[in-house]
């Protein structure tokens, strides 16, 4: 995912055997982008807590629903986030 700035809606939805690494430079994550992905990694702190970068401005509805992570750290720059 080098140079990728946006992950579209349902991009990896239900890819249960996929391991996805989210780059720190990501700017937008669409609805259900990582829905049911069993392993999502990136900049991790502690257990499986995902830290998303300073450029992130949008996190779509159910973006990480069902993903195997303990939590997500999101920077203060996010302008839009659906839960």
C-alpha positions in Angstrom: 0.0 0.0 0.0 2.9 2.4 -0.7 1.7 5.9 -1.7 -1.9 5.0 -1.0 -3.8 7.9 0.6 -7.4 6.5 0.6 -8.9 3.1 1.4 -12.3 2.9 -0.3 -15.6 1.6 1.0 -15.6 -2.1 1.6 -12.1 -2.4 0.1 -11.1 -5.4 2.2 -14.5 -6.3 3.5 -14.8 -10.0 4.5 -11.2 -10.8 3.4 -10.9 -13.0 6.5 -7.5 -14.5 5.6 -5.9 -11.2 4.7 -3.3 -9.4 6.8 -3.5 -5.7 6.1 -0.9 -3.1 7.1 -2.1 0.5 7.1 0.5 3.1 6.3 0.9 6.0 8.7 0.3 8.4 5.7 -3.2 7.2 5.1 -5.7 10.1 4.8 -9.2 8.5 4.5 -10.7 5.1 5.4 -14.0 4.3 3.8 -17.1 2.6 5.2 -16.5 -1.0 6.1 -13.0 -0.8 4.6 -11.5 -3.4 7.0 -14.8 -5.1 8.0 -14.1 -8.6 9.3 -10.4 -8.5 8.4 -8.9 -10.7 11.1 -5.5 -9.0 11.2 -4.9 -5.3 10.7 -1.6 -3.9 11.6 0.3 -0.6 11.2 2.0 1.6 13.8 1.2 -0.5 16.9 1.5 0.5 20.5 1.2 -2.1 23.2 -1.0 -5.1 22.4 -2.8 -4.8 19.1 -3.7 -1.1 19.3 -3.5 0.6 15.9 -2.2 4.1 15.7 -3.4 6.0 12.6 -1.3 8.9 11.3 -1.6 12.7 11.5 -2.9 13.0 8.0 -6.1 11.0 8.7 -9.2 13.1 8.2 -12.0 10.6 7.6 -12.9 7.2 9.1 -16.1 5.7 7.7 -18.9 3.8 9.3 -17.9 0.4 10.7 -14.4 0.8 9.2 -12.9 -1.7 11.6 -16.0 -3.8 12.6 -15.0 -7.3 13.4 -11.3 -6.7 12.9 -8.9 -8.3 15.4 -7.5 -5.2 17.2 -7.7 -4.1 20.8 -8.2 -0.4 19.9 -7.5 2.4 17.5 -5.6 5.6 18.4 -6.8 8.4 16.1 -5.2 11.8 16.0 -7.0 15.1 16.6 -7.1 15.9 12.9 -10.0 13.6 12.1 -12.8 15.7 10.8 -15.4 13.0 10.1 -15.8 9.7 11.9 -18.8 7.4 11.9 -19.3 4.7 14.6 
